[in-house]
Amino acid sequence: MTHPRDVLLGPAAATPLPVCDHYCGVQSRMVKSLALQAELAQEFGTCVFDVTLDCEDGAPIGAERDHAEMVAGLAENAWSASRHSPHHGLSRIAARVHAVDHPAFEQDVEIIVGRAAKSLCHVMIPKVDCVADLELALIHIDQAANSSGRTTQLPIHVLIESPLAVHHVAAIAAHPRIESLSFGLMDFVSAHGGAIPASAMGTSELSRPEDLDQFSHPLVVRAKLALSAACHAFGKVASHCVVTEFKNAARLEKAASYASRALGFGRMWSIHPDQIRPILAAFAPVAHEVDQASRIVCAAHAADWAPISVDGHLHDRASYRYFWQVLVRAHQTASLQNHDPAQVFFSA
């Protein structure tokens, strides 16, 4: 079978990632999040969210070493347990270390990557302002990963959190080791020295221009669009920032849907377990889109990717590429039904 990804996507295509990246910085919440990941993997048959164990905001000041040791131990234990489960391969565990200029950065990397590199799906580096910051971090990360016996390079995710980082975002996205860029809203607003109001760190009911929330303030929206555009230009995944609302699932889902459909983000952060399912729902294609994509891609495959007509409309490889990516998103969000004929493209 000539697989759609080989025919339709070039070598620079973004790596498909779960649409939700769940952050936790306290040990009890880390344990619960890892258990929830396994539970939802069993429910959906695929890993629908990453668990990122957080050192930057999670470690108490003065206890950074103990926190890093705890994170490494949890990652090792969870990965080992997943190897003996019926859903082996559906566990994705990452770690956010301190920024490269923080005194605890090298210690974090030495402990977490040095011990648990085989367990990690990626490392998140915060506060990357330029490519030089990334290159410096990679020296330590690669050294620790090599010493741990990992045989493949660790994918790297970075946080874009300042006006300077936005200025350099295309160069950062172009780096071959980058898999995903995330937007750090709170630090971005704070970096403007009061020029952006606190309202831009939250969401309003309607996101009207005068609300100046994170979806309407011009500087914030400009930064998000710059990050998203850079990721699409270089085949990387754009990850949307936190929305702190978790009690109102409908409002969160609306914000997540806007981040996906209007701003072009491929995934989004979660900071509370109740945010995970609304994010999955928001980033999933609607049922009629999945059905249409399945019929077009399956028909194109049967025609050896020659132009075809479906429902009175002509399609060729340009549209096949779009509809294939709809199917990939449906698979990532567990919204592709088991009986769908397109499931054959996602079988082992």
N, C-alpha and C positions, 0 to 999 in steps of 0.2 A: 504494500500500500504506500503510495506517495503521500506523505503526511502534509497536511495544510501548513504547518509551521515551517517546513522545509521549502515549500513552493512559494508561500505568500510573504514570509517575513525574512528580512535580511539578517546578516550577522550582528547588526547593531540593535536589534529589537530588544526591548526591555524584558528582563527576566520576570516571568509571572510570579507575583508575591501575594500572600493573603491580603485581603483588603483592609484588615484591621490589625493594628499593632498596639497591644495592650501593655501599659507600663505599670509597674508596681515596685515600691521601694522599701516595704516593710516585710519582714520574713513571713509573718502569718499570711499576708496577702499574696506573697509570692507562691507559697505552698497551695493556697486555694486557687490561684490563677492557673498553675500548672495542672492541678486536678481538673479544673474546668476545661482546659484545652483538651485533655484526654477524653473528657466526657462528650464534648461537642464533636471531636473527631470521630468518636464511635457513632454519634447520632447522625452526622452528615456524611461520613465516609471519606472525609478529606480534612486537612488542617485549615480551619477557617480564620484563625488569628494567631499571630506571633505573641509570645510572652517575652517582654524585655525586662530583665532584672536590672534595676536602676541603682547605680552607685552615686551619680552626681547629686540628685536630690534626696536619695534614700539614706545615705551614710551620715550618721551623726558626726558633727565636728569633733575631731580627736579620735574617732573610732573607725577611720576609713579602712585600716588594715583588717580589722575584725569583720567589717561589712563585706569587703572583697572576698575574704575567706569563706564567708557564709554563701555568697553568690556563687562562687566556684563550686562549692560542695553541692548546692541545690542543682546547678546545671549538670554536674556529673551524675548525680543520683537520678535525676529525671530522665536523662538520656539513657542511662543504663537500664532503667525500668522500662522505657519504651521499646528497647531492643527485644524484650521478652514478652511484649504484649501483641495481641493479634493485629494491632494497628501500627506496627513498626513503620517508621518513615513518616508518620503524621505528626511528629513532635518537632516544633520549631522554637528554640530558646536562644535569645540574644542577651547581650549585656550592654548597658550604657556606662561607660567609664567617665572619669572626670575629664575636663578640658585639657588640652595638651600643655597649657601653661600652668596648670594647677599642680601643687606639690605632690598630690596623690596620684597623678596620672600614671607615671612609670610603675608605681607600686600596684595599682589596679591591673595594669596590663600584665605585669610579671605574674601576679597571682591568678587572675581569672583566665587569661589566654594561656599562660604557662601551664596551668593545670587542666583547663577544660576546653581547649581549642577544638577538640574533636566533637564536643557537645554543642558548639555554637553555630547558629545559622548565619550570624553576622555580629559585628561590633558596631555600636553607635558611638560616634565621636561628637560631642557638643561643641558649640562656639568655634566652628571653623570659619575663619575670616578670609582665608586665601589658600591657594594650592600649597604654599610653603608649610602652613599648619598641618595640612594633610600628609605631606611627605615626611615631616618629622614624626608624626604619629605612626606612620607605616613602618618606619625603621624599628620602633619598639614592638609593634604588633607582630610583624613578620618574624622578628628574632624570637619572640616568646612562642609563637605558633610552631616554628621550626623545632624549637627545643622540646616541645610537647609531643612531637611525632606526627603532627597533622601533615598530610601529603598534598592537600590542595590549599590554595590561597583563601584566606577568610574574606568574604564579601564585607565591604565597608559602607556604612550609612553615616551621613553627617547631618548636623543641624545647622540651618542657616538662620542666624539670630540677630544680625546687626545690619545697619545700612552698608557697612563695608563688605559684609558677606554677600549682600544682594548685588552690590557693584561687581563682585567677582564670581557671581553664581554660575555663569556659563563656563568659565574656566574650571571651576570645581566639578560641575556636572560632566565635563568632557574627560575627566581623569578616568583611566581604564579600570581602576579598582573600585570606583563608586558604583553601587547598585541602586541606591535610593537617596534622595534628599528630603529632609523634613523641614517644615517651617516652624521656628520657635517663636510663637506669638508674644508671650509675656516679656521675654528678654528683648525682642525687637521693639516693642512699645517703650520699654524702660530705657533702651539705648538712645532714645530721642530727647532725653532730658526734659520731659514735660511738654514737648511740642505736640505730642499725640496724647489725647485725653485717655483716662482710665476706661472710658466706655468702649474703647477699641479692643480691650482685652476680653470683652464679653459679646453676647448676642442680644439683640432686641427682638421684639415680637415680629416686626415687619421689615427690619433692616432698611429703613428709609434713609435717604442721603443725610437728613438732619440728625439721625440717630448716632452717626459716627461710631458704629459698632465694627466688629472685625470683618463684616461683609459689606460695609459701606464706607469706611474711612478710606479716602483715596490713597494714602501712603501705604496702608496695610494691604489693600487690594492690589495695588501696583506691585508690591513685593511678592505676594502670592502668585500673581500672574507671571512675573519674571522667573520665579522658581519653576513653576509648572512648564513654561515655555522652554526653559533650558533643559529640563528633563526630557521633554519630548524631542528636542533637537538632537540629543545624544543617547537616546535609547535607555533612559533611566526611569525609575518609578518616583513620581512626586507624591509625597505623603503629607496630608493636611494636618494642621495643628489641633490642639485640644479645644473642644467645646466643653466648658465646665458643667453645663446643664446635664443632669442625669435622671432627675425625677420626672421630667416632662419628656417622655420618649418621642412623642410626635414632633416636638420642637427640635430635638436633637436630630431626628431622622430628616427633617426638613433642611437643617443646616448641612448635614452630611450629603444629602442629595444635591444641594447647590454646589458644594465643594467638588463633587464628582462631575455633574452634568454641565455646570456653568464655568467652573474654574479649571477643569481638566485634571484633577488629582486622581491618582490610582489607588490610594489607600488613605487611612486616617487613624490618628491616635485615639486610644481609649484609656481613660484613667479610672474607670469604675466598671465592674462586671456588668452592670445594667446597661452600659452603653454598647456592648458588643453586638447584640442582636439588632438594635436599630441601625448600627453602621452597616452590618451585613445586608439588611433590607434596603438601605439607601443606595449602596453601591451595586446591588444586583440588577441586572437588566429585567425589565418587566416581562411577563410571560409571553406576550405576543411578539416581543423583540426576539426572544429566545427561539420561539417556534419558527419565525421567519428566517433567522440566521441558520437554524438547523436545516431547513428545507433547501436554502440556497447553497450552503456549503456542501451538503450531501449530494445535491444535483451536480454541482461543479466538479466534485470529486469523481462522480460517475462519468462525467464528460471529459475526464483528464484535463480539467482546468481550462477548457476551451470556453468561449462566450456561450451563454445560455439565455433563455427567456423564462422568467418565473412570474406568474400572475400578470402577464402582459408587460413586464419590464425587462429590459436587457441588462445583463450583468456580465462583467469580466473580472480580471484579477484585481483591479482597483477596488471594486465593491466587495469581492470575495475577501480581501484583506480586512475590510471593516467588519464584515459579518463573522469572520473567524475570531476576531478579537472580542466580539460580543459573546461567542461561545466560551472563550477562555474566561471571561469575567463571570459567566454563568457557572462554570465549573468551580472557580475560586470561591464563589458564594453559595455553593451547593444548591443552585437553582436550576441546574440541568437535570431533568428527571431521569431516573434509572432506565426507563424504557425508551428514552429518546435515541434515535439511530445515531446521532452525533456522539454518543457516549463511546463508540468504538475508537474515536480519536484520542480518548483519555485513558484507555485501558493500558495496563502495564506492558 
